[in-house]
């Protein structure tokens, strides 16, 4: 095995017992319990330091922020874990894995309940390639769909016309490579990026979809049904290439979701641009269809749309919600709403100016609390609020949760 991959996995494996416990703890929360230790999805830069060129260097000997790089043992030489650009990794499994391991190491280093995981990061247009279109690749940003299919071609298409593109097959090959490399380790593989049905339809057809919501709704319903078939086809295959997917799924180097809660992630970014009526007609039924296929999951979106929020919160199989822009929302109200509806908010939450870490943690936990449970999986990266010691963060979080649960 490559020395960089081996060293990163050695570091992660040093935390394997705690990571296994983290999976169990997150599972308890999703399944309606309140674990004795409430999870914090903490990530840390502790294993990294800056060399003389300012580049992050990894040392697989666990250490705290306050340890000097000169204390590195002779048997634990510092290594650069490369971060390749999106174009370099797209068709290279080795580079894809190494890039993912950067974040996986930081999840393990957090010392709490973040679970390391990697995926074939093929871009949000990977499912649209099942329609026969290709993504454009870039060095400075993620792949993006600029090719579109016209209405005439889409009207002729049925589920039998969908096919695995070479690009989608490459993503599955990356997943197999990762699964083999990570076998027996505490780092997990998770599926390709799944956009919601309306997001996917928008990527396939382009901005004309917004006109056809009014001018040709029958066509849009045809496209939405076809998009759901593409999602089923692609996600079913992803799950076959995801080890132990029948038990649970992992996401973004911190989250575990048991299959009793479905486990899939659906992104609804484009849906934020729609009216209440169009969300109810073209988003809710099709997103609900996908959630039903996989027994549930959680919903992510960037931006803000109160109508979309209301629809998501009313979906019985949307067991969790995540915002890309929590600063755009009244998060105290959102957390209270999640608690009242027995859903989990997953993600980072903004701190107030000058807020102490202990006060921040207490506020987050108490806002998400009701009837003996904290309905929150909080993401936090160390170094904030003037506190750069992991033990300090851990103590502040545990005190906040204990006082909330009293």
ZIBELMO-V486752 format. One record per residue. N is the residue number from 1. RES is the residue in one small letter. SS is DSSP state (alpha for helix, beta for strand, coil for the rest). PHI is phi in whole degrees, 0 to 359 (none if undefined). Layout:
N|RES|SS|PHI / N|RES|SS|PHI
//
This chain:
1|x|coil|none / 2|x|coil|306 / 3|x|alpha|299 / 4|x|alpha|293 / 5|x|alpha|297 / 6|x|alpha|299 / 7|x|alpha|293 / 8|x|alpha|297 / 9|x|alpha|291 / 10|x|alpha|298 / 11|x|alpha|296 / 12|x|alpha|298 / 13|x|alpha|294 / 14|x|coil|296 / 15|x|coil|248 / 16|x|alpha|297 / 17|x|alpha|296 / 18|x|alpha|295 / 19|x|alpha|295 / 20|x|alpha|299 / 21|x|alpha|295 / 22|x|alpha|297 / 23|x|alpha|300 / 24|x|alpha|295 / 25|x|alpha|294 / 26|x|alpha|296 / 27|x|alpha|299 / 28|x|alpha|300 / 29|x|alpha|294 / 30|x|alpha|299 / 31|x|coil|275 / 32|x|coil|98 / 33|x|coil|263 / 34|x|coil|236 / 35|x|coil|298 / 36|x|coil|301 / 37|x|coil|252 / 38|x|coil|285 / 39|x|coil|290 / 40|x|beta|237 / 41|x|beta|271 / 42|x|beta|267 / 43|x|beta|243 / 44|x|coil|216 / 45|x|coil|268 / 46|x|coil|307 / 47|x|coil|283 / 48|x|beta|246 / 49|x|beta|217 / 50|x|beta|266 / 51|x|coil|278 / 52|x|coil|295 / 53|x|coil|262 / 54|x|coil|83 / 55|x|coil|270 / 56|x|beta|288 / 57|x|beta|242 / 58|x|beta|260 / 59|x|coil|237 / 60|x|coil|279 / 61|x|coil|269 / 62|x|coil|305 / 63|x|coil|207 / 64|x|coil|267 / 65|x|coil|302 / 66|x|coil|275 / 67|x|coil|281 / 68|x|coil|278 / 69|x|alpha|303 / 70|x|alpha|290 / 71|x|alpha|276 / 72|x|coil|299 / 73|x|coil|288 / 74|x|coil|296 / 75|x|coil|271 / 76|x|coil|233 / 77|x|coil|288 / 78|x|coil|294 / 79|x|beta|228 / 80|x|coil|276 / 81|x|coil|265 / 82|x|coil|297 / 83|x|coil|244 / 84|x|coil|272 / 85|x|coil|281 / 86|x|alpha|302 / 87|x|alpha|288 / 88|x|alpha|294 / 89|x|alpha|274 / 90|x|coil|302 / 91|x|coil|241 / 92|x|coil|234 / 93|x|alpha|296 / 94|x|alpha|296 / 95|x|alpha|292 / 96|x|alpha|298 / 97|x|alpha|294 / 98|x|alpha|299 / 99|x|alpha|298 / 100|x|alpha|293 / 101|x|alpha|291 / 102|x|alpha|305 / 103|x|alpha|288 / 104|x|alpha|298 / 105|x|alpha|298 / 106|x|alpha|294 / 107|x|alpha|293 / 108|x|alpha|296 / 109|x|alpha|290 / 110|x|coil|297 / 111|x|coil|74 / 112|x|coil|234 / 113|x|coil|248 / 114|x|coil|288 / 115|x|coil|250 / 116|x|coil|295 / 117|x|beta|203 / 118|x|beta|225 / 119|x|beta|216 / 120|x|coil|282 / 121|x|coil|275 / 122|x|coil|269 / 123|x|coil|97 / 124|x|coil|285 / 125|x|coil|263 / 126|x|coil|289 / 127|x|alpha|291 / 128|x|alpha|300 / 129|x|alpha|294 / 130|x|alpha|292 / 131|x|alpha|274 / 132|x|coil|101 / 133|x|coil|264 / 134|x|coil|241 / 135|x|beta|274 / 136|x|beta|272 / 137|x|coil|254 / 138|x|coil|221 / 139|x|coil|279 / 140|x|coil|254 / 141|x|coil|200 / 142|x|coil|292 / 143|x|coil|304 / 144|x|beta|213 / 145|x|beta|273 / 146|x|coil|243 / 147|x|coil|281 / 148|x|coil|233 / 149|x|coil|257 / 150|x|coil|281 / 151|x|alpha|298 / 152|x|alpha|299 / 153|x|alpha|293 / 154|x|alpha|292 / 155|x|alpha|297 / 156|x|alpha|281 / 157|x|coil|280 / 158|x|coil|232 / 159|x|alpha|305 / 160|x|alpha|291 / 161|x|alpha|271 / 162|x|coil|285 / 163|x|coil|208 / 164|x|coil|290 / 165|x|coil|284 / 166|x|alpha|301 / 167|x|alpha|292 / 168|x|alpha|295 / 169|x|alpha|299 / 170|x|alpha|297 / 171|x|alpha|298 / 172|x|alpha|294 / 173|x|alpha|295 / 174|x|alpha|301 / 175|x|alpha|299 / 176|x|alpha|295 / 177|x|alpha|298 / 178|x|alpha|296 / 179|x|alpha|301 / 180|x|alpha|292 / 181|x|alpha|292 / 182|x|alpha|266 / 183|x|coil|306 / 184|x|coil|85 / 185|x|coil|263 / 186|x|coil|270 / 187|x|coil|261 / 188|x|beta|246 / 189|x|beta|258 / 190|x|beta|230 / 191|x|coil|291 / 192|x|coil|295 / 193|x|coil|292 / 194|x|coil|258 / 195|x|beta|272 / 196|x|coil|294 / 197|x|alpha|304 / 198|x|alpha|290 / 199|x|alpha|302 / 200|x|alpha|295 / 201|x|alpha|298 / 202|x|alpha|297 / 203|x|alpha|295 / 204|x|alpha|286 / 205|x|alpha|259 / 206|x|coil|92 / 207|x|coil|291 / 208|x|alpha|299 / 209|x|alpha|298 / 210|x|alpha|291 / 211|x|alpha|288 / 212|x|alpha|285 / 213|x|alpha|304 / 214|x|alpha|263 / 215|x|alpha|274 / 216|x|coil|211 / 217|x|alpha|299 / 218|x|alpha|298 / 219|x|alpha|295 / 220|x|alpha|298 / 221|x|alpha|296 / 222|x|alpha|300 / 223|x|alpha|294 / 224|x|alpha|296 / 225|x|alpha|297 / 226|x|alpha|294 / 227|x|alpha|297 / 228|x|alpha|299 / 229|x|alpha|297 / 230|x|alpha|294 / 231|x|alpha|297 / 232|x|alpha|299 / 233|x|alpha|299 / 234|x|alpha|288 / 235|x|alpha|289 / 236|x|alpha|304 / 237|x|alpha|290 / 238|x|alpha|302 / 239|x|alpha|295 / 240|x|alpha|292 / 241|x|coil|258 / 242|x|coil|254 / 243|x|coil|303 / 244|x|coil|58 / 245|x|coil|294 / 246|x|coil|289 / 247|x|coil|265 / 248|x|beta|183 / 249|x|beta|235 / 250|x|beta|242 / 251|x|beta|213 / 252|x|coil|54 / 253|x|coil|59 / 254|x|coil|201 / 255|x|beta|263 / 256|x|beta|237 / 257|x|beta|225 / 258|x|beta|291 / 259|x|alpha|292 / 260|x|alpha|297 / 261|x|alpha|254 / 262|x|coil|86 / 263|x|coil|95 / 264|x|beta|274 / 265|x|beta|249 / 266|x|beta|237 / 267|x|beta|262 / 268|x|coil|235 / 269|x|coil|299 / 270|x|alpha|296 / 271|x|alpha|298 / 272|x|alpha|293 / 273|x|alpha|271 / 274|x|coil|259 / 275|x|coil|283 / 276|x|alpha|302 / 277|x|alpha|296 / 278|x|alpha|288 / 279|x|alpha|297 / 280|x|alpha|294 / 281|x|alpha|271 / 282|x|alpha|248 / 283|x|alpha|250 / 284|x|alpha|306 / 285|x|alpha|295 / 286|x|alpha|279 / 287|x|alpha|297 / 288|x|alpha|297 / 289|x|alpha|296 / 290|x|alpha|293 / 291|x|alpha|302 / 292|x|alpha|295 / 293|x|alpha|302 / 294|x|coil|249 / 295|x|coil|67 / 296|x|coil|118 / 297|x|beta|168 / 298|x|beta|233 / 299|x|beta|249 / 300|x|beta|242 / 301|x|beta|203 / 302|x|coil|264 / 303|x|coil|84 / 304|x|coil|218 / 305|x|coil|206 / 306|x|alpha|297 / 307|x|alpha|291 / 308|x|alpha|297 / 309|x|alpha|304 / 310|x|alpha|298 / 311|x|alpha|294 / 312|x|alpha|298 / 313|x|alpha|293 / 314|x|alpha|272 / 315|x|coil|283 / 316|x|coil|296 / 317|x|coil|263 / 318|x|beta|271 / 319|x|beta|278 / 320|x|beta|211 / 321|x|beta|219 / 322|x|beta|217 / 323|x|beta|251 / 324|x|coil|283 / 325|x|coil|229 / 326|x|alpha|299 / 327|x|alpha|294 / 328|x|alpha|273 / 329|x|coil|240 / 330|x|coil|279 / 331|x|alpha|289 / 332|x|alpha|298 / 333|x|alpha|293 / 334|x|alpha|297 / 335|x|alpha|296 / 336|x|alpha|295 / 337|x|alpha|295 / 338|x|alpha|301 / 339|x|alpha|298 / 340|x|alpha|292 / 341|x|alpha|260 / 342|x|coil|60 / 343|x|coil|245 / 344|x|beta|254 / 345|x|beta|272 / 346|x|beta|242 / 347|x|beta|144 / 348|x|coil|278 / 349|x|coil|230 / 350|x|coil|290 / 351|x|coil|267 / 352|x|coil|279 / 353|x|coil|302 / 354|x|coil|75 / 355|x|coil|287 / 356|x|coil|289 / 357|x|alpha|301 / 358|x|alpha|297 / 359|x|alpha|291 / 360|x|alpha|298 / 361|x|alpha|298 / 362|x|alpha|296 / 363|x|alpha|298 / 364|x|alpha|299 / 365|x|alpha|294 / 366|x|alpha|290 / 367|x|alpha|295 / 368|x|coil|266 / 369|x|beta|262 / 370|x|beta|197 / 371|x|coil|48 / 372|x|coil|82 / 373|x|beta|228 / 374|x|beta|255 / 375|x|coil|269 / 376|x|beta|210 / 377|x|beta|240 / 378|x|beta|274 / 379|x|beta|270 / 380|x|beta|211 / 381|x|beta|249 / 382|x|coil|295 / 383|x|coil|103 / 384|x|alpha|274 / 385|x|alpha|57 / 386|x|alpha|72 / 387|x|coil|238 / 388|x|coil|249 / 389|x|coil|251 / 390|x|alpha|302 / 391|x|alpha|297 / 392|x|alpha|296 / 393|x|alpha|296 / 394|x|alpha|301 / 395|x|alpha|296 / 396|x|alpha|297 / 397|x|alpha|293 / 398|x|alpha|294 / 399|x|alpha|294 / 400|x|alpha|298 / 401|x|alpha|291 / 402|x|alpha|298 / 403|x|alpha|292 / 404|x|alpha|291 / 405|x|alpha|273 / 406|x|coil|300
//
